[in-house]
Amino acid sequence: MAVKIRLQRHGSKKRPFYFIVVADARAPRDGKFIQKIGTYNPLTVPATIQLDRQKALEWLHKGAQPTDTVRRILSFKGVLYLKHLLRGVKLGLFDEATAMVKFQKWHEEHEATVKRRTEEHRKAQRARRSGPPARRYEQRDQGSAQA
């Protein structure tokens, strides 16, 4: 049985909300699934992702194949990097404690980057709201006046 980690769409029309599920590849997109491992909301800025990292890692070790979008989500959350580090432990390149230290360091840097991007977005939104109103027709009126 081919197992995939994929998105299952919920939410109303033009308001998507997704469950991240482990499902048989032959099952329909919104149909039967084996296990729900998280949620993904693309409407918030930045997108809200809730993921059970241990369950996702467990399914990847069992051979489940993520879809392209889920692969990006797993990469963003660090699951693929953790899998990479645990493979190094398995090969004897370093011990598990070193792998966890490397992952914690990456996770802290990643969280700082996400926080910085969120703050920049909020500042840009505040600047847009408090700035002068947009003048959409100014350029068009100037162009016709010159002609």
N, C-alpha and C positions, 0 to 999 in steps of 0.2 A: 504494500500500500504506500503510495507516494504521499508524503505529508508536507503541507505548506504552512508557513506562517504568513498570514495575509490580513488585509483589512476587510471588515464587514460593515457595510454602510447602514447608518441609522440617521435619524433626523428627517426633517421635512424637506420639501422641494427648495433648492438653493440654500439650504442651511445644513450642510453635511456634518455628521458626527460619526466617528468610526470606532469599532471595537477591534483590537488587535487579537486575532484568534489563531489557534492551531487547528487546521482542518484537513480532511482528505482532499486531495487535488481534484477529485471528480465531483465533489459536492458543489452545489450552486453557491454563488458569492454570498448571499444572505441566508443560506440554508444551514444545514447541520454542521456543527463543529465539535472538536474534541475538547478543547479547553480555551477559556478566555484568559489572556495574559496581560491585557492592558487596554487603554483608551487613547484616542487621538482626536483633538479638536483643532482643525485648521483655521477656524474663524477668529480665534484670539491672536493677539500680537504680543509676544511670539506665540506660536502654536503650542497648545497645552498637550503634553504627553505624560500619561501615567503608565508605567510599565513595571511589571514584576521581573526584575533583572535575573533572578535565580531561575525562574520558570523558563524564561526565554533562553538562557544559557543551557539549561537542561535539554530543551527540545533541539537546540542546535547541535549539541553533542550526540543526540539520538539520530541526527541526520535530516531534520526538517529543513526544507529550503525556503528562505524568505523571498517574498516578491521584491521587486525593485524599490518600491516606496517603503516597505517595511525594513529592507536592508539599510536604507538611509536613516530611518528612525532608530534602528538598533545601533548603527554607527554613531549617531548623535548622542545616544544615551550611554555609549561606551561598552555595550555588550560584546560587539565584535572585537574590540581591543582587549577586553578581558579574556575572551576565548583565545585570542592570539597569545596572550601572556601565559595562560594555562597550558597551551601547547608547548611553549618553551619550558615550562616546569616538567611536563611529561617527557620531553626530550633530554632533560637533565642540564639545560643551559644555566638555570638558576633555581633557587628554592622558592617555595610558595610565599614565604614572608617577603622576599624581594619583589615578587610579582605584585603582591598586594600594596607594597609601598609605591611601586611605579604607578599602579592604577589610582591610588589615592592622590598622588601628585598630579596626574593627568586630570582627575575629577575636579580637584580644587581649581586648577587653571581654567578648565572648561566652564565651571560654574561662574567664575569671575568674568569670563568673556561674555557669557549669556547675560549676566547682570548688567554689564557695561552696555551691551547692545540694547537691552530693555530701557535703561535710563536714557540713552541717546534717542530712542524712539519717542519716549514720553516728552523729552525736551523739545523735539521737533514738532510734536503735536501741539504742545502748549504755545510754541512760537507761531504756528499756523493759526491757532484760534485767537491769540491776542494781537496779531499783526493787523495791518490795514486790510479792509475787505478786498478780495480779488477783483481786478478790473478786466473783465473778459473782453469787452468791446472796444477798449482803448486803441489797440493796434489797428483794428478794422476801420475805426473812424478816422484815424490819422492817415491811413492809406487812401481812403476815398477823398480826404481833404487835399491831398497832394496831387491827385489826378486831375 
